[in-house]
Amino acid sequence: MDFNRTYTEHQRLLMEAARAPSEGFRLAHAAAASHLAEQIGRAHRAIGAAAAPAWETLAAPARDSLASPGRTATGYAS
């Protein structure tokens, strides 16, 4: 996995979700970002990276909240 490319894509999806013109687009971008976070978390876990739990937290339990209006472009609640 090219982590830099995947991190960039994750951030782009979060920004797209934040400025989406409709609820449907926002949810689609947020779901895609969550899916990428899950992939990053698994890859980190496989190599023993300390960041794995943080990415897994963004992915699994945050699937619904990631798409909620209270989320910011960074993916963290404000």
N, CA, C and O atoms as CSV, one atom per row, in Angstrom:
chain,resi,resn,atom,element,x,y,z
A,1,MET,N,N,0.849,-1.184,0.000
A,1,MET,CA,C,0.000,0.000,0.000
A,1,MET,C,C,0.887,1.239,0.000
A,1,MET,O,O,1.839,1.330,0.776
A,2,ASP,N,N,0.578,2.168,-0.854
A,2,ASP,CA,C,1.252,3.467,-0.858
A,2,ASP,C,C,0.522,4.341,0.160
A,2,ASP,O,O,-0.515,4.930,-0.145
A,3,PHE,N,N,1.074,4.420,1.374
A,3,PHE,CA,C,0.387,5.134,2.444
A,3,PHE,C,C,0.168,6.604,2.116
A,3,PHE,O,O,-0.913,7.134,2.372
A,4,ASN,N,N,1.154,7.264,1.563
A,4,ASN,CA,C,0.984,8.685,1.257
A,4,ASN,C,C,-0.174,8.918,0.298
A,4,ASN,O,O,-0.976,9.829,0.501
A,5,ARG,N,N,-0.263,8.110,-0.733
A,5,ARG,CA,C,-1.361,8.246,-1.695
A,5,ARG,C,C,-2.700,7.959,-1.021
A,5,ARG,O,O,-3.686,8.655,-1.262
A,6,THR,N,N,-2.728,6.930,-0.177
A,6,THR,CA,C,-3.982,6.554,0.482
A,6,THR,C,C,-4.398,7.594,1.520
A,6,THR,O,O,-5.584,7.902,1.641
A,7,TYR,N,N,-3.437,8.139,2.271
A,7,TYR,CA,C,-3.753,9.220,3.216
A,7,TYR,C,C,-4.328,10.421,2.473
A,7,TYR,O,O,-5.300,11.032,2.918
A,8,THR,N,N,-3.716,10.754,1.334
A,8,THR,CA,C,-4.179,11.889,0.537
A,8,THR,C,C,-5.596,11.659,0.034
A,8,THR,O,O,-6.437,12.556,0.094
A,9,GLU,N,N,-5.854,10.466,-0.457
A,9,GLU,CA,C,-7.195,10.146,-0.952
A,9,GLU,C,C,-8.214,10.197,0.189
A,9,GLU,O,O,-9.328,10.685,-0.003
A,10,HIS,N,N,-7.848,9.705,1.360
A,10,HIS,CA,C,-8.736,9.746,2.519
A,10,HIS,C,C,-9.086,11.196,2.861
A,10,HIS,O,O,-10.251,11.526,3.085
A,11,GLN,N,N,-8.068,12.053,2.898
A,11,GLN,CA,C,-8.297,13.459,3.222
A,11,GLN,C,C,-9.168,14.127,2.157
A,11,GLN,O,O,-10.053,14.917,2.487
A,12,ARG,N,N,-8.920,13.813,0.876
A,12,ARG,CA,C,-9.720,14.386,-0.209
A,12,ARG,C,C,-11.190,13.991,-0.065
A,12,ARG,O,O,-12.082,14.818,-0.252
A,13,LEU,N,N,-11.435,12.730,0.265
A,13,LEU,CA,C,-12.816,12.274,0.445
A,13,LEU,C,C,-13.499,12.978,1.611
A,13,LEU,O,O,-14.680,13.314,1.523
A,14,LEU,N,N,-12.772,13.203,2.697
A,14,LEU,CA,C,-13.357,13.926,3.832
A,14,LEU,C,C,-13.690,15.371,3.445
A,14,LEU,O,O,-14.726,15.901,3.848
A,15,MET,N,N,-12.818,15.998,2.672
A,15,MET,CA,C,-13.086,17.374,2.233
A,15,MET,C,C,-14.276,17.412,1.280
A,15,MET,O,O,-15.105,18.319,1.351
A,16,GLU,N,N,-14.359,16.424,0.387
A,16,GLU,CA,C,-15.509,16.344,-0.523
A,16,GLU,C,C,-16.800,16.146,0.268
A,16,GLU,O,O,-17.828,16.741,-0.057
A,17,ALA,N,N,-16.747,15.320,1.295
A,17,ALA,CA,C,-17.936,15.098,2.132
A,17,ALA,C,C,-18.353,16.394,2.817
A,17,ALA,O,O,-19.541,16.701,2.912
A,18,ALA,N,N,-17.375,17.144,3.289
A,18,ALA,CA,C,-17.675,18.388,4.006
A,18,ALA,C,C,-18.327,19.438,3.110
A,18,ALA,O,O,-19.119,20.252,3.584
A,19,ARG,N,N,-18.004,19.424,1.842
A,19,ARG,CA,C,-18.571,20.441,0.946
A,19,ARG,C,C,-19.545,19.861,-0.088
A,19,ARG,O,O,-19.833,20.488,-1.108
A,20,ALA,N,N,-20.035,18.677,0.191
A,20,ALA,CA,C,-20.965,18.019,-0.735
A,20,ALA,C,C,-22.244,18.834,-0.901
A,20,ALA,O,O,-22.745,19.423,0.057
A,21,PRO,N,N,-22.767,18.862,-2.131
A,21,PRO,CA,C,-23.970,19.638,-2.392
A,21,PRO,C,C,-25.260,18.974,-1.892
A,21,PRO,O,O,-26.313,19.610,-1.848
A,22,SER,N,N,-25.172,17.705,-1.519
A,22,SER,CA,C,-26.379,17.019,-1.051
A,22,SER,C,C,-26.008,15.966,-0.012
A,22,SER,O,O,-24.852,15.560,0.109
A,23,GLU,N,N,-27.000,15.547,0.717
A,23,GLU,CA,C,-26.835,14.511,1.735
A,23,GLU,C,C,-26.305,13.216,1.108
A,23,GLU,O,O,-25.441,12.555,1.684
A,24,GLY,N,N,-26.815,12.863,-0.051
A,24,GLY,CA,C,-26.388,11.635,-0.719
A,24,GLY,C,C,-24.908,11.649,-1.064
A,24,GLY,O,O,-24.198,10.674,-0.817
A,25,PHE,N,N,-24.443,12.756,-1.638
A,25,PHE,CA,C,-23.025,12.870,-1.964
A,25,PHE,C,C,-22.179,12.875,-0.696
A,25,PHE,O,O,-21.123,12.245,-0.654
A,26,ARG,N,N,-22.635,13.578,0.335
A,26,ARG,CA,C,-21.900,13.635,1.592
A,26,ARG,C,C,-21.741,12.246,2.188
A,26,ARG,O,O,-20.651,11.865,2.616
A,27,LEU,N,N,-22.827,11.495,2.214
A,27,LEU,CA,C,-22.772,10.139,2.750
A,27,LEU,C,C,-21.879,9.230,1.922
A,27,LEU,O,O,-21.145,8.412,2.478
A,28,ALA,N,N,-21.930,9.362,0.599
A,28,ALA,CA,C,-21.103,8.530,-0.273
A,28,ALA,C,C,-19.617,8.815,-0.058
A,28,ALA,O,O,-18.819,7.884,0.048
A,29,HIS,N,N,-19.242,10.086,0.007
A,29,HIS,CA,C,-17.836,10.436,0.225
A,29,HIS,C,C,-17.378,10.004,1.617
A,29,HIS,O,O,-16.269,9.493,1.774
A,30,ALA,N,N,-18.217,10.204,2.615
A,30,ALA,CA,C,-17.864,9.813,3.975
A,30,ALA,C,C,-17.712,8.296,4.094
A,30,ALA,O,O,-16.815,7.813,4.785
A,31,ALA,N,N,-18.579,7.554,3.427
A,31,ALA,CA,C,-18.472,6.092,3.454
A,31,ALA,C,C,-17.192,5.630,2.774
A,31,ALA,O,O,-16.529,4.710,3.254
A,32,ALA,N,N,-16.842,6.258,1.667
A,32,ALA,CA,C,-15.596,5.906,0.973
A,32,ALA,C,C,-14.387,6.225,1.851
A,32,ALA,O,O,-13.434,5.448,1.896
A,33,ALA,N,N,-14.419,7.364,2.550
A,33,ALA,CA,C,-13.325,7.727,3.456
A,33,ALA,C,C,-13.220,6.717,4.594
A,33,ALA,O,O,-12.118,6.338,4.988
A,34,SER,N,N,-14.345,6.286,5.115
A,34,SER,CA,C,-14.357,5.306,6.190
A,34,SER,C,C,-13.773,3.970,5.709
A,34,SER,O,O,-13.028,3.310,6.433
A,35,HIS,N,N,-14.117,3.593,4.497
A,35,HIS,CA,C,-13.591,2.352,3.917
A,35,HIS,C,C,-12.064,2.440,3.785
A,35,HIS,O,O,-11.357,1.485,4.107
A,36,LEU,N,N,-11.564,3.577,3.315
A,36,LEU,CA,C,-10.115,3.756,3.215
A,36,LEU,C,C,-9.458,3.714,4.589
A,36,LEU,O,O,-8.392,3.119,4.743
A,37,ALA,N,N,-10.073,4.332,5.582
A,37,ALA,CA,C,-9.526,4.298,6.940
A,37,ALA,C,C,-9.428,2.855,7.433
A,37,ALA,O,O,-8.468,2.482,8.107
A,38,GLU,N,N,-10.419,2.061,7.093
A,38,GLU,CA,C,-10.406,0.649,7.475
A,38,GLU,C,C,-9.233,-0.068,6.810
A,38,GLU,O,O,-8.529,-0.841,7.460
A,39,GLN,N,N,-9.020,0.183,5.521
A,39,GLN,CA,C,-7.909,-0.439,4.802
A,39,GLN,C,C,-6.562,0.000,5.383
A,39,GLN,O,O,-5.658,-0.818,5.552
A,40,ILE,N,N,-6.436,1.287,5.684
A,40,ILE,CA,C,-5.201,1.803,6.271
A,40,ILE,C,C,-4.960,1.156,7.633
A,40,ILE,O,O,-3.840,0.749,7.942
A,41,GLY,N,N,-6.005,1.064,8.441
A,41,GLY,CA,C,-5.880,0.428,9.753
A,41,GLY,C,C,-5.417,-1.019,9.656
A,41,GLY,O,O,-4.559,-1.453,10.424
A,42,ARG,N,N,-5.983,-1.760,8.717
A,42,ARG,CA,C,-5.569,-3.161,8.533
A,42,ARG,C,C,-4.114,-3.246,8.087
A,42,ARG,O,O,-3.361,-4.087,8.579
A,43,ALA,N,N,-3.715,-2.381,7.159
A,43,ALA,CA,C,-2.329,-2.385,6.680
A,43,ALA,C,C,-1.370,-2.009,7.804
A,43,ALA,O,O,-0.299,-2.602,7.936
A,44,HIS,N,N,-1.752,-1.030,8.607
A,44,HIS,CA,C,-0.914,-0.641,9.746
A,44,HIS,C,C,-0.810,-1.789,10.744
A,44,HIS,O,O,0.273,-2.074,11.255
A,45,ARG,N,N,-1.918,-2.440,11.017
A,45,ARG,CA,C,-1.920,-3.561,11.971
A,45,ARG,C,C,-0.985,-4.670,11.457
A,45,ARG,O,O,-0.259,-5.279,12.242
A,46,ALA,N,N,-1.003,-4.929,10.148
A,46,ALA,CA,C,-0.187,-5.993,9.562
A,46,ALA,C,C,1.311,-5.731,9.711
A,46,ALA,O,O,2.100,-6.670,9.808
A,47,ILE,N,N,1.699,-4.466,9.729
A,47,ILE,CA,C,3.127,-4.147,9.862
A,47,ILE,C,C,3.494,-3.722,11.290
A,47,ILE,O,O,4.638,-3.361,11.563
A,48,GLY,N,N,2.520,-3.770,12.184
A,48,GLY,CA,C,2.778,-3.442,13.586
A,48,GLY,C,C,2.911,-1.956,13.862
A,48,GLY,O,O,3.554,-1.558,14.833
A,49,ALA,N,N,2.310,-1.136,13.017
A,49,ALA,CA,C,2.403,0.320,13.195
A,49,ALA,C,C,1.555,0.770,14.382
A,49,ALA,O,O,0.453,0.268,14.605
A,50,ALA,N,N,2.084,1.710,15.121
A,50,ALA,CA,C,1.386,2.218,16.301
A,50,ALA,C,C,0.107,2.973,15.946
A,50,ALA,O,O,-0.774,3.122,16.793
A,51,ALA,N,N,-0.007,3.448,14.714
A,51,ALA,CA,C,-1.176,4.231,14.300
A,51,ALA,C,C,-2.393,3.366,13.976
A,51,ALA,O,O,-3.478,3.905,13.759
A,52,ALA,N,N,-2.244,2.060,13.936
A,52,ALA,CA,C,-3.352,1.180,13.550
A,52,ALA,C,C,-4.634,1.436,14.341
A,52,ALA,O,O,-5.693,1.569,13.730
A,53,PRO,N,N,-4.586,1.510,15.665
A,53,PRO,CA,C,-5.832,1.726,16.416
A,53,PRO,C,C,-6.542,3.029,16.059
A,53,PRO,O,O,-7.772,3.080,16.042
A,54,ALA,N,N,-5.784,4.072,15.777
A,54,ALA,CA,C,-6.410,5.353,15.424
A,54,ALA,C,C,-7.183,5.232,14.118
A,54,ALA,O,O,-8.309,5.719,14.012
A,55,TRP,N,N,-6.585,4.586,13.130
A,55,TRP,CA,C,-7.274,4.417,11.848
A,55,TRP,C,C,-8.470,3.484,11.990
A,55,TRP,O,O,-9.516,3.711,11.381
A,56,GLU,N,N,-8.320,2.451,12.780
A,56,GLU,CA,C,-9.439,1.531,12.988
A,56,GLU,C,C,-10.595,2.233,13.689
A,56,GLU,O,O,-11.758,1.944,13.408
A,57,THR,N,N,-10.288,3.146,14.593
A,57,THR,CA,C,-11.326,3.919,15.276
A,57,THR,C,C,-12.061,4.813,14.288
A,57,THR,O,O,-13.284,4.938,14.355
A,58,LEU,N,N,-11.323,5.436,13.370
A,58,LEU,CA,C,-11.963,6.269,12.352
A,58,LEU,C,C,-12.866,5.445,11.445
A,58,LEU,O,O,-13.890,5.936,10.969
A,59,ALA,N,N,-12.491,4.207,11.207
A,59,ALA,CA,C,-13.237,3.376,10.262
A,59,ALA,C,C,-14.464,2.734,10.884
A,59,ALA,O,O,-15.590,3.077,10.526
A,60,ALA,N,N,-14.264,1.821,11.797
A,60,ALA,CA,C,-15.358,0.985,12.279
A,60,ALA,C,C,-16.464,1.734,13.006
A,60,ALA,O,O,-17.567,1.831,12.468
A,61,PRO,N,N,-16.232,2.264,14.188
A,61,PRO,CA,C,-17.337,2.883,14.904
A,61,PRO,C,C,-17.757,4.216,14.317
A,61,PRO,O,O,-18.864,4.683,14.585
A,62,ALA,N,N,-16.914,4.828,13.535
A,62,ALA,CA,C,-17.218,6.162,13.023
A,62,ALA,C,C,-17.950,6.138,11.689
A,62,ALA,O,O,-18.161,7.196,11.096
A,63,ARG,N,N,-18.339,4.985,11.205
A,63,ARG,CA,C,-18.986,4.920,9.890
A,63,ARG,C,C,-20.179,5.871,9.800
A,63,ARG,O,O,-20.295,6.623,8.832
A,64,ASP,N,N,-21.061,5.846,10.791
A,64,ASP,CA,C,-22.220,6.735,10.752
A,64,ASP,C,C,-21.844,8.150,11.160
A,64,ASP,O,O,-22.260,9.116,10.521
A,65,SER,N,N,-21.055,8.275,12.226
A,65,SER,CA,C,-20.735,9.607,12.709
A,65,SER,C,C,-19.816,10.341,11.746
A,65,SER,O,O,-19.841,11.571,11.698
A,66,LEU,N,N,-19.005,9.620,10.977
A,66,LEU,CA,C,-18.132,10.263,9.996
A,66,LEU,C,C,-18.972,11.016,8.979
A,66,LEU,O,O,-18.552,12.047,8.453
A,67,ALA,N,N,-20.148,10.498,8.710
A,67,ALA,CA,C,-21.010,11.123,7.711
A,67,ALA,C,C,-21.962,12.143,8.314
A,67,ALA,O,O,-22.777,12.726,7.599
A,68,SER,N,N,-21.872,12.360,9.598
A,68,SER,CA,C,-22.812,13.280,10.237
A,68,SER,C,C,-22.402,14.735,10.034
A,68,SER,O,O,-21.224,15.012,9.810
A,69,PRO,N,N,-23.328,15.651,10.104
A,69,PRO,CA,C,-23.027,17.061,9.876
A,69,PRO,C,C,-22.001,17.643,10.842
A,69,PRO,O,O,-21.373,18.652,10.521
A,70,GLY,N,N,-21.811,17.043,12.011
A,70,GLY,CA,C,-20.875,17.565,12.993
A,70,GLY,C,C,-19.427,17.258,12.701
A,70,GLY,O,O,-18.544,17.676,13.450
A,71,ARG,N,N,-19.160,16.534,11.623
A,71,ARG,CA,C,-17.783,16.187,11.287
A,71,ARG,C,C,-17.135,17.320,10.503
A,71,ARG,O,O,-17.811,18.090,9.819
A,72,THR,N,N,-15.822,17.408,10.614
A,72,THR,CA,C,-15.090,18.431,9.874
A,72,THR,C,C,-14.314,17.791,8.740
A,72,THR,O,O,-14.330,16.570,8.588
A,73,ALA,N,N,-13.647,18.589,7.955
A,73,ALA,CA,C,-12.866,18.074,6.828
A,73,ALA,C,C,-11.734,17.168,7.295
A,73,ALA,O,O,-11.250,16.351,6.511
A,74,THR,N,N,-11.306,17.284,8.521
A,74,THR,CA,C,-10.227,16.433,9.020
A,74,THR,C,C,-10.742,15.079,9.452
A,74,THR,O,O,-9.951,14.161,9.674
A,75,GLY,N,N,-12.054,14.931,9.578
A,75,GLY,CA,C,-12.628,13.676,10.008
A,75,GLY,C,C,-12.847,13.593,11.497
A,75,GLY,O,O,-13.346,12.583,11.995
A,76,TYR,N,N,-12.486,14.632,12.217
A,76,TYR,CA,C,-12.663,14.639,13.662
A,76,TYR,C,C,-13.774,15.613,14.038
A,76,TYR,O,O,-13.943,16.658,13.409
A,77,ALA,N,N,-14.511,15.258,15.052
A,77,ALA,CA,C,-15.609,16.122,15.491
A,77,ALA,C,C,-15.050,17.438,15.989
A,77,ALA,O,O,-13.983,17.483,16.602
A,78,SER,N,N,-15.777,18.503,15.721
A,78,SER,CA,C,-15.310,19.813,16.176
A,78,SER,C,C,-15.907,20.158,17.524
A,78,SER,O,O,-15.627,21.226,18.067
